Amino acid sequence: MTSTCRLAAPAPGWTVTTDVVVVGSGVAGLTTALRLRTAGLRVLVVTKAMLDDGSTRWAQGGIAAALGEGDTPEQHLADTLVAGAGLCDEEAVRVLVTEGPDAVRRLIATGAAFDQDADGEIMLTREGGHHRRRIAHAGGDATGAEISRALVAAVRADPQVEVVEHALVLDLLTDAEGCTAGLTLHVMGEGQRDGVGAVHARAVVLATGGMGQVYSATTNPAVSTGDGVALALRAGAEVTDLEFVQFHPTVLWLGPDAEGQQPLISEAVRGEGAHLVDAAEVRFMVGQHELAELAPRDIVAKGITRRMQETGAEHMYLDGRHFGAAMWEERFPTILASCRSHGIDPVTQLIPVAPAAHYASGGVRTDLNGHTSVPGLYACGEVACTGVHGANRLASNSLLEGLVFAERIAADIVARDQAGKLTPRHESHPSPAFGGEPPLPAATLAGGASRRTSFREVERVPLLASEARAEIQRLMTGGVGVLRSAASMAEAARGLAALTAARPSSDGSHPDGSHPDGHDQPGKGEAPQVETWEATNLHLIATALTSAARLREETRGCHWREDFPDRDDAHWRVQLITRAGTHGLTTLPEEHRA
């Protein structure tokens, strides 16, 4: 069994108990919480910023589902499989597309209002990789914001859903058998719950979103530092498909030195007829794919990158001038305002665009009910790898995946609770001693055996300096970005390894920084704080991603190897599984894992 390790951190100063703790407040997290509350379970939602600051609110395009006349789940499945480049789990995709339409209708019943035509029918548009108009949108290009608004309102209306905002999740608590027993977190604020605390729970659901901040330029918000995947790795869970990072083709280009979150130009703009052109206004995607600008995202991103290389340009252009002012104002008001705020008027000007890190197709490995390889730990949304996306996510399948699999996770937890397969409720726990975790009362495990449990011995991970974040982003952007090669990734791997080698030493007697009397001594490495925890999480994610990308010697989906330019189904039509153990990370093809 893999060993459990945790970030260096002070001992929990406070403790709470609930049935289920949900980490994340996007469509996946809030849908899970609402469905669990319907069944009467106690739920605690932990979110890194404010409740309405989840990644969902940034989604512009919409949510894909076979809702239109003539469209079918089978057609949606076919488009998803093509985009996934041979690595989708077809059973998972079938679940997505067949349960998706009703899940969207339940979302509407929760309060989400999608744009409608004069007859009251949901308006649908097209995006890249879709052969039909099946993208439902809201507010023109503010779909995520509307979904977030509706779900947040529903959660706030239920006083039995407890919410902890401004809280960075740290690590999973597991008992001596390796079963989930809760988590630790750090609340960034002042009040009764401040600093590091512990939540004891009967199940933990990770819905922490993506890890786009591992790159210098991304569409992800600043909080997307891969905390959920890093937590899962340290807890011994399997992760997969990390090498498949989707770079959105059309991100507003703000200059060669632009860093952090960049404005997205939704794929729906191309779906409505905007064209990609170079400086000479040549439509370079025509002839490269039957769908031209509406090809799957990996193909469009590669097409833009190739044209940039051919012409020596730093960006390409998106041409939507033929839309006219009225269409921009009615259909894409958010994008119009964003462009104008940066001095570009899409009504009269070409929009400079270039690819930027957008979405992690991989993540914590789950089954169809969201179970990870750690008992009691679930994952949903972008943090998870259900097998739906394969090597490249189909546009607007992300919100649908979060919705569908959140409902399945909630149903599974409720069924297990009713069958007596969740740990029984306990109202209190002894206060944790400094440097340790409190024992749990007698627990009934899934198999029904009653016994007393205690927490597992853990190693403490020393922390990187906050300044390491920028260096990690530089290394990953240069070495493991849109274009990759053995040489570029080897350089990135060396740089990442050097960051840990440079950590300051400690006077503690153990190499992991723990003290011989059992007290937590975070002296090795930097002092515990949000910035050092995030930098350390990003380093773990970057190392795991680079390891998988170096191993996969082919080009598939959004993994593009300059030194292996062809897809190789004979050797690489397989998922790569990464685990953390006593000797660091190991990445192996699925058939070779222990």
Salt bridges, closest charged atoms under 4 A:
ASP19 OD1 - ARG42 NH2 3.45
ASP19 OD1 - ARG202 NH1 3.15
ASP19 OD2 - ARG425 NH2 3.17
ASP53 OD1 - ARG57 NH1 2.82
ASP71 OD2 - ARG134 NE 2.83
GLU74 OE2 - ARG94 NH1 2.43
ASP79 OD1 - HIS131 ND1 2.87
ASP79 OD2 - ARG134 NH1 2.87
GLU90 OE2 - ARG94 NH2 3.23
GLU99 OE2 - ARG408 NH1 2.47
ASP102 OD1 - ARG105 NH1 2.77
ASP115 OD2 - HIS137 ND1 2.75
GLU146 OE2 - ARG149 NH2 2.78
ASP158 OD2 - ARG37 NE 3.00
GLU162 OE2 - ARG193 NH1 2.29
GLU165 OE2 - ARG156 NH2 3.35
ASP171 OD1 - ARG234 NE 2.61
ASP175 OD2 - ARG451 NH2 3.75
ASP227 OD2 - LYS48 NZ 2.69
GLU238 OE1 - ARG365 NE 3.64
GLU238 OE1 - ARG593 NH1 2.55
GLU243 OE2 - ARG552 NE 2.68
GLU267 OE1 - ARG270 NH2 3.49
GLU267 OE1 - ARG297 NE 2.45
GLU272 OE2 - ARG133 NH2 3.66
GLU272 OE2 - ARG331 NE 3.23
ASP278 OD2 - ARG307 NH2 2.86
GLU281 OE1 - ARG321 NH2 3.19
GLU290 OE2 - HIS131 NE2 3.79
GLU293 OE1 - ARG283 NH2 2.77
ASP298 OD2 - LYS302 NZ 3.82
GLU310 OE1 - ARG307 NH1 3.44
ASP319 OD1 - ARG321 NE 2.97
ASP345 OD1 - ARG340 NE 3.34
ASP367 OD2 - HIS371 ND1 2.93
GLU401 OE1 - HIS389 NE2 2.84
GLU407 OE2 - ARG35 NH2 3.20
GLU407 OE1 - ARG106 NH2 2.72
ASP412 OD2 - HIS371 NE2 2.71
ASP417 OD1 - ARG202 NH2 2.77
GLU427 OE1 - ARG42 NH1 3.35
GLU437 OE2 - ARG6 NH1 3.28
GLU471 OE2 - ARG474 NH2 2.70
ASP517 OD1 - HIS515 ND1 2.76
ASP517 OD2 - HIS519 ND1 3.76
ASP520 OD1 - ARG460 NE 3.47
GLU534 OE2 - LYS48 NZ 2.66
GLU534 OE1 - ARG469 NH1 2.92
GLU554 OE2 - ARG552 NH1 2.79
GLU554 OE2 - ARG556 NE 2.67
ASP563 OD1 - ARG561 NE 2.86
ASP568 OD2 - HIS571 ND1 2.93
ASP569 OD1 - ARG556 NH2 2.66
ASP569 OD1 - ARG567 NE 2.99
GLU590 OE2 - ARG365 NH2 2.60
GLU591 OE2 - HIS592 NE2 3.89
